[in-house]
Amino acid sequence: MRKVKIHITLKEGVLDPQGKAVQNSLRSLEYDNVNEVRVGKYMEVMMEDTADIEKQIDRMCDQLLANPVIEDYSYTIEEVV
């Protein structure tokens, strides 16, 4: 069994209104040193180990989990004992 940790973020240059709202809220709480906030997604997927697990993860991200037009993704695979 493998645990796949997937991080999805907006591509550079894509506006992030949710991140901007968080940044403004932090500044209103007097965290004036916060220059930028980008909001993303994090998922954990438990999968059976197969020879093509990385190909399967890439397909899942491209087809459903991420929007490849505006989002990038990265992942790590851990063995579950």
PDB file of N, CA, C and O in Angstrom:
ATOM      1  N   MET A   1       0.861  -1.180   0.000  1.00  0.00           N
ATOM      2  CA  MET A   1       0.000   0.000   0.000  1.00  0.00           C
ATOM      3  C   MET A   1       0.900   1.233   0.000  1.00  0.00           C
ATOM      4  O   MET A   1       1.929   1.278   0.674  1.00  0.00           O
ATOM      5  N   ARG A   2       0.486   2.218  -0.767  1.00  0.00           N
ATOM      6  CA  ARG A   2       1.232   3.482  -0.857  1.00  0.00           C
ATOM      7  C   ARG A   2       0.328   4.654  -0.493  1.00  0.00           C
ATOM      8  O   ARG A   2      -0.862   4.661  -0.808  1.00  0.00           O
ATOM      9  N   LYS A   3       0.917   5.644   0.175  1.00  0.00           N
ATOM     10  CA  LYS A   3       0.230   6.906   0.447  1.00  0.00           C
ATOM     11  C   LYS A   3       0.819   7.934  -0.503  1.00  0.00           C
ATOM     12  O   LYS A   3       2.024   8.182  -0.499  1.00  0.00           O
ATOM     13  N   VAL A   4      -0.041   8.529  -1.315  1.00  0.00           N
ATOM     14  CA  VAL A   4       0.385   9.547  -2.269  1.00  0.00           C
ATOM     15  C   VAL A   4      -0.056  10.904  -1.721  1.00  0.00           C
ATOM     16  O   VAL A   4      -1.242  11.136  -1.485  1.00  0.00           O
ATOM     17  N   LYS A   5       0.912  11.789  -1.522  1.00  0.00           N
ATOM     18  CA  LYS A   5       0.632  13.138  -1.033  1.00  0.00           C
ATOM     19  C   LYS A   5       0.725  14.088  -2.219  1.00  0.00           C
ATOM     20  O   LYS A   5       1.793  14.262  -2.806  1.00  0.00           O
ATOM     21  N   ILE A   6      -0.408  14.702  -2.566  1.00  0.00           N
ATOM     22  CA  ILE A   6      -0.502  15.533  -3.765  1.00  0.00           C
ATOM     23  C   ILE A   6      -0.695  16.998  -3.359  1.00  0.00           C
ATOM     24  O   ILE A   6      -1.578  17.326  -2.567  1.00  0.00           O
ATOM     25  N   HIS A   7       0.148  17.867  -3.915  1.00  0.00           N
ATOM     26  CA  HIS A   7       0.053  19.318  -3.699  1.00  0.00           C
ATOM     27  C   HIS A   7      -0.314  19.961  -5.029  1.00  0.00           C
ATOM     28  O   HIS A   7       0.345  19.738  -6.045  1.00  0.00           O
ATOM     29  N   ILE A   8      -1.368  20.756  -5.009  1.00  0.00           N
ATOM     30  CA  ILE A   8      -1.830  21.437  -6.215  1.00  0.00           C
ATOM     31  C   ILE A   8      -1.797  22.945  -5.955  1.00  0.00           C
ATOM     32  O   ILE A   8      -2.351  23.431  -4.969  1.00  0.00           O
ATOM     33  N   THR A   9      -1.141  23.670  -6.853  1.00  0.00           N
ATOM     34  CA  THR A   9      -1.024  25.119  -6.707  1.00  0.00           C
ATOM     35  C   THR A   9      -1.349  25.792  -8.037  1.00  0.00           C
ATOM     36  O   THR A   9      -1.235  25.187  -9.102  1.00  0.00           O
ATOM     37  N   LEU A  10      -1.750  27.036  -7.952  1.00  0.00           N
ATOM     38  CA  LEU A  10      -1.979  27.812  -9.168  1.00  0.00           C
ATOM     39  C   LEU A  10      -0.651  28.094  -9.852  1.00  0.00           C
ATOM     40  O   LEU A  10       0.363  28.312  -9.188  1.00  0.00           O
ATOM     41  N   LYS A  11      -0.658  28.090 -11.168  1.00  0.00           N
ATOM     42  CA  LYS A  11       0.549  28.406 -11.920  1.00  0.00           C
ATOM     43  C   LYS A  11       0.934  29.861 -11.680  1.00  0.00           C
ATOM     44  O   LYS A  11       0.091  30.703 -11.371  1.00  0.00           O
ATOM     45  N   GLU A  12       2.225  30.136 -11.830  1.00  0.00           N
ATOM     46  CA  GLU A  12       2.701  31.515 -11.728  1.00  0.00           C
ATOM     47  C   GLU A  12       1.946  32.365 -12.739  1.00  0.00           C
ATOM     48  O   GLU A  12       1.724  31.936 -13.872  1.00  0.00           O
ATOM     49  N   GLY A  13       1.556  33.547 -12.342  1.00  0.00           N
ATOM     50  CA  GLY A  13       0.864  34.456 -13.244  1.00  0.00           C
ATOM     51  C   GLY A  13      -0.649  34.333 -13.215  1.00  0.00           C
ATOM     52  O   GLY A  13      -1.348  35.201 -13.738  1.00  0.00           O
ATOM     53  N   VAL A  14      -1.171  33.261 -12.610  1.00  0.00           N
ATOM     54  CA  VAL A  14      -2.621  33.107 -12.486  1.00  0.00           C
ATOM     55  C   VAL A  14      -3.064  33.846 -11.228  1.00  0.00           C
ATOM     56  O   VAL A  14      -2.521  33.628 -10.146  1.00  0.00           O
ATOM     57  N   LEU A  15      -4.048  34.716 -11.379  1.00  0.00           N
ATOM     58  CA  LEU A  15      -4.541  35.475 -10.238  1.00  0.00           C
ATOM     59  C   LEU A  15      -5.150  34.540  -9.202  1.00  0.00           C
ATOM     60  O   LEU A  15      -5.799  33.552  -9.544  1.00  0.00           O
ATOM     61  N   ASP A  16      -4.931  34.868  -7.928  1.00  0.00           N
ATOM     62  CA  ASP A  16      -5.406  34.048  -6.825  1.00  0.00           C
ATOM     63  C   ASP A  16      -6.258  34.911  -5.891  1.00  0.00           C
ATOM     64  O   ASP A  16      -5.749  35.412  -4.888  1.00  0.00           O
ATOM     65  N   PRO A  17      -7.558  35.094  -6.205  1.00  0.00           N
ATOM     66  CA  PRO A  17      -8.396  35.956  -5.373  1.00  0.00           C
ATOM     67  C   PRO A  17      -8.528  35.442  -3.942  1.00  0.00           C
ATOM     68  O   PRO A  17      -8.616  36.241  -3.010  1.00  0.00           O
ATOM     69  N   GLN A  18      -8.544  34.133  -3.752  1.00  0.00           N
ATOM     70  CA  GLN A  18      -8.631  33.593  -2.396  1.00  0.00           C
ATOM     71  C   GLN A  18      -7.356  33.920  -1.612  1.00  0.00           C
ATOM     72  O   GLN A  18      -7.422  34.287  -0.439  1.00  0.00           O
ATOM     73  N   GLY A  19      -6.211  33.787  -2.255  1.00  0.00           N
ATOM     74  CA  GLY A  19      -4.951  34.144  -1.613  1.00  0.00           C
ATOM     75  C   GLY A  19      -4.904  35.623  -1.264  1.00  0.00           C
ATOM     76  O   GLY A  19      -4.414  36.003  -0.201  1.00  0.00           O
ATOM     77  N   LYS A  20      -5.420  36.462  -2.172  1.00  0.00           N
ATOM     78  CA  LYS A  20      -5.446  37.912  -1.918  1.00  0.00           C
ATOM     79  C   LYS A  20      -6.342  38.232  -0.722  1.00  0.00           C
ATOM     80  O   LYS A  20      -6.008  39.095   0.090  1.00  0.00           O
ATOM     81  N   ALA A  21      -7.478  37.541  -0.609  1.00  0.00           N
ATOM     82  CA  ALA A  21      -8.380  37.766   0.527  1.00  0.00           C
ATOM     83  C   ALA A  21      -7.702  37.360   1.833  1.00  0.00           C
ATOM     84  O   ALA A  21      -7.841  38.052   2.842  1.00  0.00           O
ATOM     85  N   VAL A  22      -6.980  36.261   1.824  1.00  0.00           N
ATOM     86  CA  VAL A  22      -6.256  35.838   3.027  1.00  0.00           C
ATOM     87  C   VAL A  22      -5.166  36.847   3.369  1.00  0.00           C
ATOM     88  O   VAL A  22      -4.984  37.203   4.533  1.00  0.00           O
ATOM     89  N   GLN A  23      -4.447  37.304   2.355  1.00  0.00           N
ATOM     90  CA  GLN A  23      -3.405  38.305   2.580  1.00  0.00           C
ATOM     91  C   GLN A  23      -3.990  39.569   3.205  1.00  0.00           C
ATOM     92  O   GLN A  23      -3.433  40.097   4.168  1.00  0.00           O
ATOM     93  N   ASN A  24      -5.106  40.056   2.668  1.00  0.00           N
ATOM     94  CA  ASN A  24      -5.740  41.256   3.222  1.00  0.00           C
ATOM     95  C   ASN A  24      -6.201  41.030   4.657  1.00  0.00           C
ATOM     96  O   ASN A  24      -6.080  41.923   5.496  1.00  0.00           O
ATOM     97  N   SER A  25      -6.720  39.863   4.940  1.00  0.00           N
ATOM     98  CA  SER A  25      -7.158  39.554   6.314  1.00  0.00           C
ATOM     99  C   SER A  25      -5.970  39.524   7.267  1.00  0.00           C
ATOM    100  O   SER A  25      -6.053  40.032   8.385  1.00  0.00           O
ATOM    101  N   LEU A  26      -4.874  38.935   6.830  1.00  0.00           N
ATOM    102  CA  LEU A  26      -3.682  38.907   7.680  1.00  0.00           C
ATOM    103  C   LEU A  26      -3.158  40.310   7.936  1.00  0.00           C
ATOM    104  O   LEU A  26      -2.733  40.632   9.046  1.00  0.00           O
ATOM    105  N   ARG A  27      -3.190  41.140   6.904  1.00  0.00           N
ATOM    106  CA  ARG A  27      -2.739  42.528   7.095  1.00  0.00           C
ATOM    107  C   ARG A  27      -3.662  43.293   8.042  1.00  0.00           C
ATOM    108  O   ARG A  27      -3.205  44.136   8.814  1.00  0.00           O
ATOM    109  N   SER A  28      -4.975  42.993   7.981  1.00  0.00           N
ATOM    110  CA  SER A  28      -5.895  43.653   8.908  1.00  0.00           C
ATOM    111  C   SER A  28      -5.648  43.206  10.350  1.00  0.00           C
ATOM    112  O   SER A  28      -6.013  43.903  11.296  1.00  0.00           O
ATOM    113  N   LEU A  29      -5.029  42.046  10.504  1.00  0.00           N
ATOM    114  CA  LEU A  29      -4.636  41.568  11.835  1.00  0.00           C
ATOM    115  C   LEU A  29      -3.219  42.014  12.198  1.00  0.00           C
ATOM    116  O   LEU A  29      -2.621  41.519  13.153  1.00  0.00           O
ATOM    117  N   GLU A  30      -2.698  42.960  11.413  1.00  0.00           N
ATOM    118  CA  GLU A  30      -1.406  43.612  11.626  1.00  0.00           C
ATOM    119  C   GLU A  30      -0.206  42.712  11.357  1.00  0.00           C
ATOM    120  O   GLU A  30       0.855  42.890  11.956  1.00  0.00           O
ATOM    121  N   TYR A  31      -0.374  41.739  10.452  1.00  0.00           N
ATOM    122  CA  TYR A  31       0.767  40.978   9.948  1.00  0.00           C
ATOM    123  C   TYR A  31       1.244  41.680   8.685  1.00  0.00           C
ATOM    124  O   TYR A  31       1.060  41.194   7.569  1.00  0.00           O
ATOM    125  N   ASP A  32       1.867  42.841   8.896  1.00  0.00           N
ATOM    126  CA  ASP A  32       2.239  43.714   7.786  1.00  0.00           C
ATOM    127  C   ASP A  32       3.393  43.177   6.949  1.00  0.00           C
ATOM    128  O   ASP A  32       3.637  43.674   5.849  1.00  0.00           O
ATOM    129  N   ASN A  33       4.105  42.176   7.449  1.00  0.00           N
ATOM    130  CA  ASN A  33       5.242  41.635   6.703  1.00  0.00           C
ATOM    131  C   ASN A  33       4.824  40.547   5.702  1.00  0.00           C
ATOM    132  O   ASN A  33       5.679  39.984   5.019  1.00  0.00           O
ATOM    133  N   VAL A  34       3.524  40.246   5.607  1.00  0.00           N
ATOM    134  CA  VAL A  34       3.036  39.261   4.635  1.00  0.00           C
ATOM    135  C   VAL A  34       2.892  39.957   3.286  1.00  0.00           C
ATOM    136  O   VAL A  34       2.071  40.860   3.129  1.00  0.00           O
ATOM    137  N   ASN A  35       3.698  39.529   2.311  1.00  0.00           N
ATOM    138  CA  ASN A  35       3.707  40.178   0.999  1.00  0.00           C
ATOM    139  C   ASN A  35       2.792  39.505  -0.008  1.00  0.00           C
ATOM    140  O   ASN A  35       2.250  40.170  -0.891  1.00  0.00           O
ATOM    141  N   GLU A  36       2.611  38.191   0.111  1.00  0.00           N
ATOM    142  CA  GLU A  36       1.778  37.473  -0.848  1.00  0.00           C
ATOM    143  C   GLU A  36       1.327  36.162  -0.226  1.00  0.00           C
ATOM    144  O   GLU A  36       2.065  35.527   0.527  1.00  0.00           O
ATOM    145  N   VAL A  37       0.103  35.769  -0.554  1.00  0.00           N
ATOM    146  CA  VAL A  37      -0.430  34.474  -0.139  1.00  0.00           C
ATOM    147  C   VAL A  37      -0.984  33.787  -1.377  1.00  0.00           C
ATOM    148  O   VAL A  37      -1.727  34.393  -2.148  1.00  0.00           O
ATOM    149  N   ARG A  38      -0.627  32.530  -1.565  1.00  0.00           N
ATOM    150  CA  ARG A  38      -1.169  31.712  -2.651  1.00  0.00           C
ATOM    151  C   ARG A  38      -1.823  30.507  -1.988  1.00  0.00           C
ATOM    152  O   ARG A  38      -1.201  29.830  -1.169  1.00  0.00           O
ATOM    153  N   VAL A  39      -3.057  30.245  -2.336  1.00  0.00           N
ATOM    154  CA  VAL A  39      -3.815  29.156  -1.734  1.00  0.00           C
ATOM    155  C   VAL A  39      -3.813  27.979  -2.706  1.00  0.00           C
ATOM    156  O   VAL A  39      -3.984  28.155  -3.912  1.00  0.00           O
ATOM    157  N   GLY A  40      -3.620  26.787  -2.170  1.00  0.00           N
ATOM    158  CA  GLY A  40      -3.605  25.586  -2.992  1.00  0.00           C
ATOM    159  C   GLY A  40      -4.429  24.488  -2.347  1.00  0.00           C
ATOM    160  O   GLY A  40      -5.208  24.729  -1.425  1.00  0.00           O
ATOM    161  N   LYS A  41      -4.238  23.277  -2.851  1.00  0.00           N
ATOM    162  CA  LYS A  41      -4.959  22.112  -2.333  1.00  0.00           C
ATOM    163  C   LYS A  41      -3.947  21.037  -1.962  1.00  0.00           C
ATOM    164  O   LYS A  41      -2.877  20.938  -2.562  1.00  0.00           O
ATOM    165  N   TYR A  42      -4.302  20.236  -0.964  1.00  0.00           N
ATOM    166  CA  TYR A  42      -3.483  19.104  -0.546  1.00  0.00           C
ATOM    167  C   TYR A  42      -4.394  17.896  -0.406  1.00  0.00           C
ATOM    168  O   TYR A  42      -5.469  17.982   0.189  1.00  0.00           O
ATOM    169  N   MET A  43      -3.960  16.774  -0.956  1.00  0.00           N
ATOM    170  CA  MET A  43      -4.748  15.545  -0.885  1.00  0.00           C
ATOM    171  C   MET A  43      -3.843  14.382  -0.536  1.00  0.00           C
ATOM    172  O   MET A  43      -2.661  14.371  -0.882  1.00  0.00           O
ATOM    173  N   GLU A  44      -4.407  13.409   0.148  1.00  0.00           N
ATOM    174  CA  GLU A  44      -3.723  12.140   0.382  1.00  0.00           C
ATOM    175  C   GLU A  44      -4.569  11.045  -0.233  1.00  0.00           C
ATOM    176  O   GLU A  44      -5.769  10.957   0.025  1.00  0.00           O
ATOM    177  N   VAL A  45      -3.939  10.207  -1.050  1.00  0.00           N
ATOM    178  CA  VAL A  45      -4.629   9.119  -1.732  1.00  0.00           C
ATOM    179  C   VAL A  45      -3.913   7.827  -1.375  1.00  0.00           C
ATOM    180  O   VAL A  45      -2.699   7.721  -1.548  1.00  0.00           O
ATOM    181  N   MET A  46      -4.648   6.855  -0.881  1.00  0.00           N
ATOM    182  CA  MET A  46      -4.096   5.536  -0.586  1.00  0.00           C
ATOM    183  C   MET A  46      -4.308   4.663  -1.816  1.00  0.00           C
ATOM    184  O   MET A  46      -5.422   4.561  -2.330  1.00  0.00           O
ATOM    185  N   MET A  47      -3.230   4.032  -2.286  1.00  0.00           N
ATOM    186  CA  MET A  47      -3.291   3.230  -3.510  1.00  0.00           C
ATOM    187  C   MET A  47      -2.525   1.929  -3.324  1.00  0.00           C
ATOM    188  O   MET A  47      -1.556   1.855  -2.569  1.00  0.00           O
ATOM    189  N   GLU A  48      -2.983   0.917  -4.027  1.00  0.00           N
ATOM    190  CA  GLU A  48      -2.205  -0.309  -4.124  1.00  0.00           C
ATOM    191  C   GLU A  48      -0.980  -0.016  -4.972  1.00  0.00           C
ATOM    192  O   GLU A  48      -1.055   0.757  -5.927  1.00  0.00           O
ATOM    193  N   ASP A  49       0.139  -0.622  -4.633  1.00  0.00           N
ATOM    194  CA  ASP A  49       1.369  -0.409  -5.380  1.00  0.00           C
ATOM    195  C   ASP A  49       1.316  -1.178  -6.695  1.00  0.00           C
ATOM    196  O   ASP A  49       1.050  -2.379  -6.706  1.00  0.00           O
ATOM    197  N   THR A  50       1.569  -0.488  -7.799  1.00  0.00           N
ATOM    198  CA  THR A  50       1.633  -1.114  -9.121  1.00  0.00           C
ATOM    199  C   THR A  50       2.855  -0.579  -9.846  1.00  0.00           C
ATOM    200  O   THR A  50       3.432   0.433  -9.448  1.00  0.00           O
ATOM    201  N   ALA A  51       3.243  -1.257 -10.903  1.00  0.00           N
ATOM    202  CA  ALA A  51       4.424  -0.841 -11.668  1.00  0.00           C
ATOM    203  C   ALA A  51       4.240   0.532 -12.300  1.00  0.00           C
ATOM    204  O   ALA A  51       5.215   1.262 -12.483  1.00  0.00           O
ATOM    205  N   ASP A  52       3.008   0.893 -12.633  1.00  0.00           N
ATOM    206  CA  ASP A  52       2.759   2.184 -13.291  1.00  0.00           C
ATOM    207  C   ASP A  52       2.068   3.187 -12.375  1.00  0.00           C
ATOM    208  O   ASP A  52       1.265   3.997 -12.838  1.00  0.00           O
ATOM    209  N   ILE A  53       2.371   3.140 -11.086  1.00  0.00           N
ATOM    210  CA  ILE A  53       1.672   4.010 -10.121  1.00  0.00           C
ATOM    211  C   ILE A  53       1.871   5.492 -10.462  1.00  0.00           C
ATOM    212  O   ILE A  53       0.931   6.276 -10.342  1.00  0.00           O
ATOM    213  N   GLU A  54       3.075   5.886 -10.884  1.00  0.00           N
ATOM    214  CA  GLU A  54       3.307   7.298 -11.206  1.00  0.00           C
ATOM    215  C   GLU A  54       2.485   7.722 -12.417  1.00  0.00           C
ATOM    216  O   GLU A  54       1.957   8.834 -12.445  1.00  0.00           O
ATOM    217  N   LYS A  55       2.371   6.868 -13.397  1.00  0.00           N
ATOM    218  CA  LYS A  55       1.558   7.175 -14.577  1.00  0.00           C
ATOM    219  C   LYS A  55       0.092   7.323 -14.170  1.00  0.00           C
ATOM    220  O   LYS A  55      -0.605   8.208 -14.667  1.00  0.00           O
ATOM    221  N   GLN A  56      -0.371   6.464 -13.272  1.00  0.00           N
ATOM    222  CA  GLN A  56      -1.755   6.549 -12.795  1.00  0.00           C
ATOM    223  C   GLN A  56      -1.991   7.855 -12.038  1.00  0.00           C
ATOM    224  O   GLN A  56      -3.025   8.498 -12.218  1.00  0.00           O
ATOM    225  N   ILE A  57      -1.052   8.243 -11.205  1.00  0.00           N
ATOM    226  CA  ILE A  57      -1.192   9.495 -10.440  1.00  0.00           C
ATOM    227  C   ILE A  57      -1.238  10.685 -11.392  1.00  0.00           C
ATOM    228  O   ILE A  57      -2.069  11.580 -11.235  1.00  0.00           O
ATOM    229  N   ASP A  58      -0.349  10.694 -12.377  1.00  0.00           N
ATOM    230  CA  ASP A  58      -0.360  11.783 -13.353  1.00  0.00           C
ATOM    231  C   ASP A  58      -1.703  11.861 -14.078  1.00  0.00           C
ATOM    232  O   ASP A  58      -2.240  12.951 -14.272  1.00  0.00           O
ATOM    233  N   ARG A  59      -2.243  10.721 -14.475  1.00  0.00           N
ATOM    234  CA  ARG A  59      -3.542  10.719 -15.160  1.00  0.00           C
ATOM    235  C   ARG A  59      -4.655  11.219 -14.232  1.00  0.00           C
ATOM    236  O   ARG A  59      -5.516  11.990 -14.656  1.00  0.00           O
ATOM    237  N   MET A  60      -4.639  10.778 -12.958  1.00  0.00           N
ATOM    238  CA  MET A  60      -5.664  11.243 -12.015  1.00  0.00           C
ATOM    239  C   MET A  60      -5.606  12.758 -11.855  1.00  0.00           C
ATOM    240  O   MET A  60      -6.637  13.431 -11.840  1.00  0.00           O
ATOM    241  N   CYS A  61      -4.397  13.283 -11.737  1.00  0.00           N
ATOM    242  CA  CYS A  61      -4.248  14.733 -11.563  1.00  0.00           C
ATOM    243  C   CYS A  61      -4.685  15.483 -12.814  1.00  0.00           C
ATOM    244  O   CYS A  61      -5.379  16.495 -12.726  1.00  0.00           O
ATOM    245  N   ASP A  62      -4.277  14.985 -13.984  1.00  0.00           N
ATOM    246  CA  ASP A  62      -4.626  15.660 -15.240  1.00  0.00           C
ATOM    247  C   ASP A  62      -6.116  15.573 -15.556  1.00  0.00           C
ATOM    248  O   ASP A  62      -6.685  16.510 -16.117  1.00  0.00           O
ATOM    249  N   GLN A  63      -6.752  14.459 -15.203  1.00  0.00           N
ATOM    250  CA  GLN A  63      -8.152  14.246 -15.569  1.00  0.00           C
ATOM    251  C   GLN A  63      -9.147  14.790 -14.551  1.00  0.00           C
ATOM    252  O   GLN A  63     -10.260  15.167 -14.917  1.00  0.00           O
ATOM    253  N   LEU A  64      -8.758  14.837 -13.272  1.00  0.00           N
ATOM    254  CA  LEU A  64      -9.756  15.188 -12.259  1.00  0.00           C
ATOM    255  C   LEU A  64      -9.249  16.111 -11.151  1.00  0.00           C
ATOM    256  O   LEU A  64      -9.892  17.115 -10.841  1.00  0.00           O
ATOM    257  N   LEU A  65      -8.130  15.789 -10.567  1.00  0.00           N
ATOM    258  CA  LEU A  65      -7.730  16.473  -9.339  1.00  0.00           C
ATOM    259  C   LEU A  65      -7.223  17.888  -9.561  1.00  0.00           C
ATOM    260  O   LEU A  65      -7.427  18.757  -8.713  1.00  0.00           O
ATOM    261  N   ALA A  66      -6.569  18.130 -10.684  1.00  0.00           N
ATOM    262  CA  ALA A  66      -6.025  19.460 -10.976  1.00  0.00           C
ATOM    263  C   ALA A  66      -6.547  19.931 -12.328  1.00  0.00           C
ATOM    264  O   ALA A  66      -6.917  19.129 -13.184  1.00  0.00           O
ATOM    265  N   ASN A  67      -6.568  21.239 -12.497  1.00  0.00           N
ATOM    266  CA  ASN A  67      -6.894  21.817 -13.793  1.00  0.00           C
ATOM    267  C   ASN A  67      -5.564  22.174 -14.460  1.00  0.00           C
ATOM    268  O   ASN A  67      -4.965  23.194 -14.120  1.00  0.00           O
ATOM    269  N   PRO A  68      -5.092  21.351 -15.404  1.00  0.00           N
ATOM    270  CA  PRO A  68      -3.755  21.572 -15.960  1.00  0.00           C
ATOM    271  C   PRO A  68      -3.588  22.896 -16.706  1.00  0.00           C
ATOM    272  O   PRO A  68      -2.460  23.297 -16.993  1.00  0.00           O
ATOM    273  N   VAL A  69      -4.669  23.571 -17.019  1.00  0.00           N
ATOM    274  CA  VAL A  69      -4.572  24.862 -17.693  1.00  0.00           C
ATOM    275  C   VAL A  69      -4.061  25.933 -16.732  1.00  0.00           C
ATOM    276  O   VAL A  69      -3.267  26.790 -17.120  1.00  0.00           O
ATOM    277  N   ILE A  70      -4.517  25.884 -15.475  1.00  0.00           N
ATOM    278  CA  ILE A  70      -4.154  26.944 -14.524  1.00  0.00           C
ATOM    279  C   ILE A  70      -3.429  26.439 -13.276  1.00  0.00           C
ATOM    280  O   ILE A  70      -2.990  27.242 -12.453  1.00  0.00           O
ATOM    281  N   GLU A  71      -3.300  25.112 -13.126  1.00  0.00           N
ATOM    282  CA  GLU A  71      -2.695  24.574 -11.906  1.00  0.00           C
ATOM    283  C   GLU A  71      -1.519  23.651 -12.218  1.00  0.00           C
ATOM    284  O   GLU A  71      -1.493  22.959 -13.235  1.00  0.00           O
ATOM    285  N   ASP A  72      -0.555  23.668 -11.313  1.00  0.00           N
ATOM    286  CA  ASP A  72       0.549  22.718 -11.308  1.00  0.00           C
ATOM    287  C   ASP A  72       0.323  21.751 -10.159  1.00  0.00           C
ATOM    288  O   ASP A  72      -0.383  22.064  -9.201  1.00  0.00           O
ATOM    289  N   TYR A  73       0.921  20.586 -10.259  1.00  0.00           N
ATOM    290  CA  TYR A  73       0.840  19.633  -9.153  1.00  0.00           C
ATOM    291  C   TYR A  73       2.180  18.933  -8.971  1.00  0.00           C
ATOM    292  O   TYR A  73       2.975  18.803  -9.902  1.00  0.00           O
ATOM    293  N   SER A  74       2.396  18.496  -7.760  1.00  0.00           N
ATOM    294  CA  SER A  74       3.553  17.663  -7.436  1.00  0.00           C
ATOM    295  C   SER A  74       3.078  16.639  -6.420  1.00  0.00           C
ATOM    296  O   SER A  74       2.054  16.831  -5.765  1.00  0.00           O
ATOM    297  N   TYR A  75       3.816  15.565  -6.291  1.00  0.00           N
ATOM    298  CA  TYR A  75       3.408  14.537  -5.349  1.00  0.00           C
ATOM    299  C   TYR A  75       4.602  13.750  -4.850  1.00  0.00           C
ATOM    300  O   TYR A  75       5.658  13.712  -5.481  1.00  0.00           O
ATOM    301  N   THR A  76       4.408  13.126  -3.704  1.00  0.00           N
ATOM    302  CA  THR A  76       5.377  12.190  -3.162  1.00  0.00           C
ATOM    303  C   THR A  76       4.633  10.896  -2.880  1.00  0.00           C
ATOM    304  O   THR A  76       3.434  10.894  -2.597  1.00  0.00           O
ATOM    305  N   ILE A  77       5.366   9.802  -2.962  1.00  0.00           N
ATOM    306  CA  ILE A  77       4.784   8.491  -2.722  1.00  0.00           C
ATOM    307  C   ILE A  77       5.516   7.878  -1.533  1.00  0.00           C
ATOM    308  O   ILE A  77       6.744   7.784  -1.520  1.00  0.00           O
ATOM    309  N   GLU A  78       4.735   7.461  -0.532  1.00  0.00           N
ATOM    310  CA  GLU A  78       5.310   6.845   0.654  1.00  0.00           C
ATOM    311  C   GLU A  78       4.788   5.436   0.811  1.00  0.00           C
ATOM    312  O   GLU A  78       3.634   5.149   0.497  1.00  0.00           O
ATOM    313  N   GLU A  79       5.647   4.562   1.299  1.00  0.00           N
ATOM    314  CA  GLU A  79       5.188   3.207   1.586  1.00  0.00           C
ATOM    315  C   GLU A  79       4.512   3.185   2.939  1.00  0.00           C
ATOM    316  O   GLU A  79       5.007   3.772   3.901  1.00  0.00           O
ATOM    317  N   VAL A  80       3.384   2.509   3.011  1.00  0.00           N
ATOM    318  CA  VAL A  80       2.641   2.372   4.265  1.00  0.00           C
ATOM    319  C   VAL A  80       2.928   0.972   4.795  1.00  0.00           C
ATOM    320  O   VAL A  80       2.736  -0.026   4.101  1.00  0.00           O
ATOM    321  N   VAL A  81       3.387   0.922   6.033  1.00  0.00           N
ATOM    322  CA  VAL A  81       3.664  -0.403   6.631  1.00  0.00           C
ATOM    323  C   VAL A  81       2.609  -0.788   7.628  1.00  0.00           C
ATOM    324  O   VAL A  81       2.683  -1.863   8.222  1.00  0.00           O
TER     325      VAL A  81
END
